[in-house]
């Protein structure tokens, strides 16, 4: 997941487009809003082209992770504008609201002028959940991750406390555009140092697992998966840019962990373990119940969609476990992705809502962020062979995820409109 980057609540339209057809102004603002709230490049371009067709406008669009090139009119009259978008977040509720608005405008239930104003209102709407609730969900997400990774009660308790502190730091640093740029390494330094200190009180203790679970919300596994999907759909510029962005976040987190862990030089040595105390099976079910609730808050989904999100996450988890049993852990996620994508497309077709509402949270049960962090840790420890092996596993899992999602689109074609 990504920290919200001190986003402005106002959408700007380039001067050369603002005085033109109201339909163009509507489309430009729609594109900015969709981009800001987490729609990937291939879907954004497709959606914009479909809206242009419905409006009877000739338009061409090119999206990158930081902006949109929009061109309207006949070839000899083309005027291309760049719309720069500096801040993005995954906001499933606002994606759903934009989906409903576009449908109403296309069907004539809402005028284009009213629709343009409605987009501004959606963008300006306050956060759905308070900072306190978001911070608590950071803590619960870290605790749930510790259980999924096989942690014992010591690791779960420590990661929950550290996750809460990281969530509070995210809220504090997210208020400043400059501070937010160093959030990942700062959070990693603090988390790593706190884990080393916690080991003084909880030994025997898995330092690696606790560090990984404490930072689980910050790992760019979803960004990595989206990048691979954009590359697979031939959106090469956007996919490559997003892939490099994910790699940079991994390196920032790795640097922060390496630096923060040096506090151990000031503390007495303690015993640690790589095999935490096993917990009863019911605790895994509890973690599986808590995780989708966290995703509902962290992805800003509507509360009425919580049931569908829980069902999608459960289906994704079961599919991945069954696939791992049949094909191995790297290729097994393909089955989970197929089930996730198929269920998301069915949800979108039957209920006429964006498939991302269920697909994005469910993918969080599959994304390879934790393995990517493990690969970087091996490189930092100068274990190059293990690092390369783990990095290959990350690439294989990402490809398996994307392949599963593409196969799901063949089994159940996605909606051809927003």
C-alpha positions in Angstrom: 0.0 0.0 0.0 1.0 3.6 -0.4 0.9 6.5 1.9 -1.5 9.3 0.8 0.8 12.0 -0.6 -0.6 15.2 0.8 -3.1 15.4 -2.1 -4.8 18.5 -3.1 -8.6 18.2 -3.3 -9.0 20.3 -6.4 -8.9 19.1 -10.0 -7.3 21.4 -12.5 -8.1 21.5 -16.2 -5.5 22.8 -18.7 -6.3 26.2 -20.1 -6.4 24.9 -23.7 -9.1 22.4 -22.7 -11.1 24.4 -20.1 -12.8 26.6 -22.8 -13.7 23.8 -25.1 -16.6 21.3 -25.2 -18.1 20.6 -21.7 -17.8 16.9 -22.5 -14.1 17.3 -22.7 -13.9 19.1 -19.4 -15.9 16.3 -17.8 -13.7 13.6 -19.3 -10.5 15.4 -18.2 -11.7 15.7 -14.6 -12.9 12.1 -14.7 -9.5 10.9 -15.9 -7.8 12.8 -13.1 -10.1 11.4 -10.5 -9.8 7.8 -11.7 -6.0 8.1 -11.8 -5.9 9.6 -8.3 -8.0 6.8 -6.8 -5.9 3.9 -8.0 -7.2 2.9 -11.5 -4.2 1.3 -13.3 -3.1 2.7 -16.7 -4.6 0.0 -18.9 -8.0 0.3 -17.3 -7.8 4.1 -17.2 -7.1 4.4 -20.9 -9.8 1.8 -21.7 -12.4 3.6 -19.6 -11.6 7.0 -21.1 -11.8 5.7 -24.6 -15.2 4.1 -23.8 -16.6 7.3 -22.4 -15.3 9.3 -25.4 -17.1 6.8 -27.7 -20.3 7.2 -25.8 -20.0 11.0 -26.0 -19.2 10.8 -29.8 -15.8 12.4 -29.3 -12.5 11.5 -31.0 -10.0 11.1 -28.2 -6.7 9.5 -27.5 -5.2 8.9 -24.0 -1.9 7.8 -22.6 -1.5 7.2 -18.9 1.6 6.9 -16.7 1.8 6.6 -12.9 2.2 10.4 -12.6 0.1 11.9 -15.4 -2.2 11.6 -18.4 -1.7 12.8 -21.9 -5.1 13.6 -23.5 -5.7 14.5 -27.1 -9.1 15.4 -28.6 -10.4 16.1 -32.1 -9.6 15.0 -35.6 -6.0 14.2 -36.5 -5.4 17.6 -38.2 -7.0 19.4 -35.2 -5.4 17.4 -32.4 -4.3 19.4 -29.4 -2.5 17.3 -26.7 -2.4 18.3 -23.1 -0.5 16.9 -20.2 -2.4 16.5 -16.9 0.1 16.0 -14.1 -1.1 14.0 -11.1 1.3 14.0 -8.2 -0.7 12.0 -5.5 -2.4 8.7 -5.8 -4.2 6.4 -3.3 -6.5 3.4 -3.6 -10.0 4.6 -2.7 -12.5 2.0 -3.7 -15.5 4.0 -2.4 -14.7 6.9 -4.7 -14.1 4.5 -7.6 -17.6 3.2 -7.1 -19.1 6.7 -6.8 -17.4 7.7 -10.1 -18.7 4.6 -11.7 -22.3 5.4 -10.7 -21.9 9.0 -11.9 -20.6 8.1 -15.3 -23.4 5.7 -15.8 -25.9 8.4 -14.9 -24.3 11.0 -17.2 -24.2 8.6 -20.2 -27.8 7.5 -19.6 -28.9 11.2 -19.5 -30.0 11.1 -15.9 -27.5 13.7 -14.9 -26.3 16.6 -17.2 -22.7 16.9 -18.1 -22.4 20.2 -16.2 -23.9 18.6 -13.1 -21.7 15.6 -13.6 -18.6 17.8 -13.7 -19.6 19.4 -10.4 -20.3 16.0 -8.9 -16.8 14.9 -9.7 -15.4 17.9 -7.8 -17.6 17.0 -4.9 -16.5 13.4 -4.9 -12.8 14.5 -4.9 -13.4 17.1 -2.2 -15.3 14.7 0.1 -13.5 14.1 3.4 -11.8 10.8 4.3 -14.3 8.0 5.0 -12.5 6.8 8.1 -10.9 8.8 10.8 -7.1 8.8 11.4 -7.7 6.9 14.6 -9.5 4.1 12.8 -6.9 3.9 10.1 -4.1 3.7 12.7 -5.9 0.9 14.5 -6.2 -1.0 11.2 -2.5 -0.6 10.6 -2.0 -2.4 13.9 -4.5 -5.1 13.2 -3.1 -5.6 9.7 0.4 -6.2 11.1 -0.9 -8.6 13.7 -2.8 -10.5 11.2 0.2 -10.7 8.9 2.3 -12.1 11.7 -0.2 -14.9 12.1 -0.3 -15.6 8.3 3.5 -15.8 8.3 3.5 -18.3 11.1 4.2 -16.1 14.1 3.5 -17.0 17.7 1.9 -14.8 20.4 5.1 -12.9 21.1 5.5 -11.9 17.4 1.8 -11.0 17.1 1.8 -8.8 20.2 5.0 -7.0 19.1 3.9 -6.5 15.5 0.5 -5.2 16.6 2.1 -2.6 18.9 4.7 -1.6 16.3 2.1 -1.5 13.5 0.0 0.9 15.6 3.0 3.2 15.9 3.8 3.0 12.2 0.1 3.9 11.5 0.3 6.9 13.7 3.6 7.9 11.9 1.8 7.6 8.6 -1.0 9.9 9.7 1.5 12.5 11.0 3.9 12.4 8.1 1.1 12.3 5.5 0.2 15.8 6.4 3.4 17.2 4.8 4.4 16.6 1.2 8.0 16.8 2.1 7.9 14.5 5.1 5.9 12.0 3.2 8.8 11.5 0.8 10.9 9.9 3.5 8.1 8.0 5.2 9.1 4.5 4.1 12.8 4.6 5.2 11.8 6.4 8.4 9.2 3.8 9.2 11.6 1.0 8.5 14.3 2.5 10.8 11.8 2.9 13.6 10.2 -0.5 13.2 13.5 -2.3 12.9 14.8 -0.6 16.0 11.7 -1.4 18.0 11.8 -5.0 17.0 15.3 -5.3 18.3 14.3 -3.7 21.5 11.2 -6.0 21.8 13.5 -9.0 21.5 15.0 -8.0 24.8 11.6 -8.7 26.5 10.1 -11.4 24.3 13.0 -13.8 23.7 13.0 -16.4 22.2 11.8 -14.3 19.3 11.7 -14.2 15.5 13.2 -10.8 14.6 12.9 -11.3 10.9 9.2 -12.3 11.0 8.3 -9.5 13.3 10.1 -6.9 11.2 8.4 -8.1 8.1 4.9 -8.2 9.6 5.4 -4.8 11.2 6.1 -3.3 7.7 3.6 -5.4 5.8 1.3 -2.5 5.0 4.2 -0.6 3.4 5.5 -3.4 1.2 4.7 -2.5 -2.5 3.5 -6.0 -3.4 0.3 -4.6 -5.0 2.3 -2.0 -6.9 4.5 -4.7 -8.2 1.6 -6.8 -9.3 -0.1 -3.9 -11.1 3.2 -3.1 -12.8 3.5 -6.6 -14.1 -0.1 -6.5 -15.3 0.5 -3.2 -17.1 3.5 -4.8 -18.8 1.4 -7.8 -19.8 -1.2 -5.6 -21.4 1.5 -3.7 -23.4 1.4 -0.5 -21.3 5.2 -0.6 -21.2 5.9 2.9 -20.1 3.5 2.9 -17.2 4.4 -0.7 -16.2 8.2 0.0 -16.3 7.8 3.2 -14.3 5.6 1.5 -11.6 8.0 -1.4 -11.5 10.9 0.9 -10.8 8.9 2.7 -8.1 8.2 -0.6 -6.4 11.9 -1.5 -6.5 12.8 1.9 -5.0 10.4 1.4 -2.1 11.8 -2.1 -1.5 15.3 -0.6 -1.3 14.2 2.2 1.0 12.6 -0.3 3.4 15.7 -2.5 3.2 18.0 0.4 4.0 15.8 1.5 6.9 15.7 -2.0 8.4 19.5 -2.4 8.0 20.1 0.9 9.7 17.5 0.5 12.5 18.8 -3.0 13.4 22.2 -1.5 14.3 20.7 -0.6 17.7 21.5 -4.1 18.7 25.1 -3.0 19.1 24.1 -1.0 22.1 22.0 -3.8 23.7 23.0 -7.1 25.3 22.7 -10.2 23.1 19.5 -12.2 23.2 18.4 -15.6 21.9 16.2 -15.6 18.8 14.3 -18.2 16.9 13.3 -18.9 13.3 10.5 -21.3 14.4 8.0 -19.3 16.6 5.7 -21.1 19.0 2.8 -22.6 17.0 -0.7 -21.3 17.7 -4.1 -23.2 17.5 -5.7 -23.4 14.1 -8.6 -21.2 15.1 -6.2 -18.2 15.3 -5.7 -18.5 11.6 -9.4 -18.2 11.1 -9.5 -15.2 13.3 -6.8 -13.5 11.3 -8.6 -14.4 8.1 -11.7 -12.6 9.5 -9.8 -9.5 10.6 -7.7 -9.0 7.5 -10.6 -8.1 5.1 -12.0 -5.6 7.7 -8.6 -3.9 7.7 -8.6 -3.8 3.9 -12.0 -2.2 3.9 -10.6 0.7 5.9 -7.1 0.9 4.4 -8.5 0.9 0.8 -11.4 3.3 1.8 -14.1 0.9 0.7 -17.8 1.4 1.5 -19.0 -0.5 4.6 -21.8 -2.1 2.6 -19.1 -3.8 0.5 -17.4 -5.4 3.5 -19.3 -8.7 3.1 -18.2 -9.0 -0.6 -14.6 -8.1 0.3 -14.5 -10.8 3.0 -15.9 -13.4 0.6 -13.4 -12.5 -2.1 -10.5 -12.6 0.4 -11.6 -16.0 1.7 -11.9 -17.3 -1.9 -8.4 -16.0 -2.7 -6.9 -17.5 0.4 -8.5 -20.9 -0.2 -7.5 -20.9 -3.9 -3.9 -20.0 -3.1 -3.6 -22.7 -0.5 -5.2 -25.3 -2.8 -2.9 -24.2 -5.6 0.2 -24.3 -3.5 -0.7 -27.9 -2.5 -1.1 -28.9 -6.2 1.5 -26.8 -7.9 3.8 -25.4 -5.3 3.8 -22.0 -3.5 5.1 -20.0 -6.5 2.7 -21.3 -9.1 -0.1 -22.0 -6.8 -1.1 -18.3 -6.5 -2.2 -18.5 -10.1 -5.2 -20.5 -9.0 -6.0 -18.0 -6.3 -5.7 -15.2 -8.9 -8.0 -17.0 -11.3 -10.7 -17.4 -8.6 -10.2 -13.8 -7.5 -10.4 -12.4 -11.0 -13.4 -14.5 -12.0 -15.3 -13.6 -8.8 -14.5 -9.9 -9.3 -15.8 -10.0 -12.9 -18.9 -11.8 -11.9 -19.4 -9.2 -9.1 -19.0 -6.4 -11.6 -21.3 -7.8 -14.2 -24.1 -8.8 -11.8 -24.1 -5.8 -9.5 -22.8 -3.2 -12.0 -19.9 -2.1 -9.8 -16.2 -1.9 -10.3 -14.5 -5.2 -10.1 -11.6 -3.6 -8.1 -13.9 -3.4 -5.1 -13.4 -7.1 -4.5 -10.3 -7.8 -6.6 -7.9 -5.4 -5.0 -8.4 -6.5 -1.4 -8.4 -10.2 -2.4 -5.1 -9.7 -4.2 -3.5 -8.5 -1.0 -3.7 -12.2 0.2 -1.5 -13.2 -2.7 0.9 -10.3 -3.6 4.6 -11.1 -3.3 5.7 -8.1 -1.3 6.9 -10.2 1.7 9.0 -12.4 -0.5 10.5 -9.4 -2.2 11.5 -8.0 1.1 13.1 -11.3 2.0 15.1 -11.2 -1.2 16.4 -7.7 -0.4 17.3 -8.8 3.1 19.4 -11.6 1.7 21.3 -9.2 -0.4 21.9 -6.9 2.5 23.3 -9.9 4.5 25.6 -10.5 1.5 23.9 -13.9 0.8 23.8 -13.2 -3.0 22.7 -16.7 -4.0 19.7 -16.8 -1.7 18.9 -13.3 -2.7 18.8 -14.1 -6.4 16.8 -17.3 -5.8 14.2 -15.4 -3.7 14.1 -12.6 -6.3 13.3 -15.2 -9.0 10.5 -16.4 -6.8 9.1 -12.9 -6.5 9.1 -12.6 -10.3 7.5 -16.0 -10.8 4.7 -15.2 -8.3 4.0 -11.8 -9.9 3.8 -13.5 -13.4 1.6 -16.2 -12.0 -0.7 -13.6 -10.5 -1.0 -11.6 -13.7 -1.5 -14.8 -15.7 -4.3 -15.9 -13.4 -6.0 -12.5 -13.7 -5.7 -12.6 -17.5 -7.1 -16.1 -17.6 -10.0 -14.9 -15.4 -10.8 -12.3 -18.0 -11.1 -15.0 -20.6 -13.3 -17.2 -18.5 -15.6 -14.3 -17.4 -15.0 -11.2 -19.7 -14.9 -8.0 -17.7 -17.4 -5.3 -18.2 -16.8 -3.1 -21.3 -17.8 0.1 -19.5 -17.0 1.8 -16.2 
